[in-house]
Amino acid sequence: MADPLTIVVVEEDRERAIGIVDALHASGSYEVHVLGNVSSVARKIAALAPDVVLIDIDNPTRDMLEELTLASGPMERPVAMFVSGAAGDLAKSAIEAGLSAYVVDGMQPDRLKPVLDAAIARFEMVRQMRRELAETKRALEERKVIDRAKGLLMKARGVEEEEAYALLRKAAMDQGRRVAEVAEALVTASGLLS
């Protein structure tokens, strides 16, 4: 996260919004924007491109939760939602939707900084896991393509697996490409020739 953080606070009550802004400024150096009206909140949040979104809402409905969650971009940034009372299974839905924090009992100024820090830490952890998962999936797909290319070479040239891989590796080095790219080209060409 960049310093100072840009924070968007979604709060319809003006007095509470002022309290939240004061608490944020007392706990650190932040650029704070308050959205007092939830209409067109997605567009407003996108225009501000904040580092973090804090949403304070008394009693959210499932539809309101979904709209605010989607609008705040929980996959792009940490989002913490503060609600006044227990809302049944909405907490589970909120976390499944990607919120970094779902805090019952409203946004209390003395709890704001710890919740903000926890939301950022959780977001970073989840983002790292997503990156690792994507990298693992990509590596698995590349492995499958390389295995298919080796199979094609073994059949076409009558060679063993090690020699087929050596041929792929040599072609990749000669062309300045990755083995997976050469394997993909071979598999694609083979499909066109079949």
N, C-alpha and C positions, 0 to 999 in steps of 0.2 A: 504494500500500500504506500502511496505517495504521502509526503508530509508537507503541508498540512492536509488532512483528509477533507474531502468535500462530502458533506452529509446532507441528505434530503430528509426532512422530518415531515411526515404526513400527519397533520393534527388539525382538526376542524375548530377546536376551542382555542380562541385567541390567548386567553390567560394561561392555559396549559402550555401552549406553544412557546410563549415567552419564558415560562419556567424551564422548559426543556432546553431552549437556546441558552439561557443563562447557565444551566447546569453543564451543558457541553463546553461553553467557553471557560467555565471555572475549572474543568477537568483537563483541558488541553487546547491546542491551537487547531481549530477547525474552521472551515468555511461552511457555514450552515445556511441552508435554504429551507423555508417553511412553505409547504403546500397546504393551504387551509381549505381547499375544496377538492374533493376526490374525483370530480368530473374531469375527464381528459388527463387523468393522472399519468397514464402511460406515456403520452406525448410529452408532458412536462418533465417527467423523470428522464426520458430519453434525451431531451434537449439539454438538461443540466449535466448528464453523464456523471453522476456522483460515484464516489468510492463506496459509500454505504447508504442504505435506506433504513430509516427508523419509522415504523408505523404505529401510532397510538390510536386505538379504537376501543370504544366501550364494549359493545356486544356485537361482534361480527356474525353475520349469517354465513352459511357455506358459500353462497354466490358472491358475497362481498369479499370473503377471504380469497376465493379463487381469482376474482378480478384484481384485487390489490396485489396478490402474489404474482400473477402474470405481469401486471403493469410494472412492478418494481424490479423485475429481471433478476430473480434469485440465482440464476446460473451465471450471471455476469458479475455479480457483486454480493457482498453480505447484506442480508435483509433480516432485521429483527422486528417482530411484531409484538406489541404490548397490548393485552386485553384486560378488561376490568375484572371479569369473573371467569370461573371455569366454564368452558364451552363444550363440554362433552367430548366427542371424538374429533373436534376441530383441530386440536393440537396435533394429533397424528396426521391429519390431512395437511396441515400447514407444513410439517416437517417433510412429509412425502412430496409436497410441492416444491421443496427446495429452500424453505426459510432456514436461515442459520440459527435463529433463536425465536422461541415462542414463549413469552413471559406472561404468566397470569398474575393479576393484581396490579395491573397498570404500570405506567412508566413513572417510577419513583426517581427523583433527581439523584439520590445517594447511590442508587443501584445502576445508574445509567452507564458510567464508565466501565464497571466490571462486565456488564452485559454486552456492551459494545466490543470490548476486547475479546470476550468469549465468542461472539458472533463472527468476528474477523478471523479468529484462530480456527473455528470450526469450518468456515468457508474455505480457508486456505487448505485445510486438511482434506476436505471433500474434493476440492479442485485438483490437488495432487493425486488423489486416488483415481479421479476421472482420467487424468493424463496418463497415469500408469496403466489403467485398464485399456485405454485407446492404443497405447504403445504395444501392449501385450497382444491385443487383437490384430494390430497391423503386422506384428512379427509372426503371428500364427498364420495369417493369410499369405504372407511372403513365403513362409516355410512350405505351405501347401503348393504354391505356384512353383517353387524350386523343385519340390518332389515330383510334380507333374512333368516339368521340363526334363528332369533327370530320367524319368521313365520314358519320355519320348526319345531322348538320345540313346538310352540303353537299347531300345527296340530298333531304332533306325541304324545305329552304328554297331550293334552287337557288342557293347562294352559293359563292364561292371559299373556299379553305382559310383564308386570312388572316381573312376575315370570320367564318367559323365559329369560329375561335379567339377572335376578339374577342367574339363572343356568349358563349362559355364563360367568358371572363375577366370580362365584365360581370356575368354571373349569379353568378359566384363572389364578386365584390366586393359585389354587392347583398345576398347572403346571408351574407356574412362567413365564407365557406368557401374552401378551396383549390380551384384549378382541377381538380385530379385528383379531388376529392370530387364536384364537380358533374358531371364527365365520367362518373364511376362511376355516379352516380344516373341520368344520361341513358341510359347503356348498359343498366343494369338495367331501367329503365322500358321501353325499347325492346324488350327481350327479353320482357317481360310482355305487351306489346301485339302481338307477332308471332304 
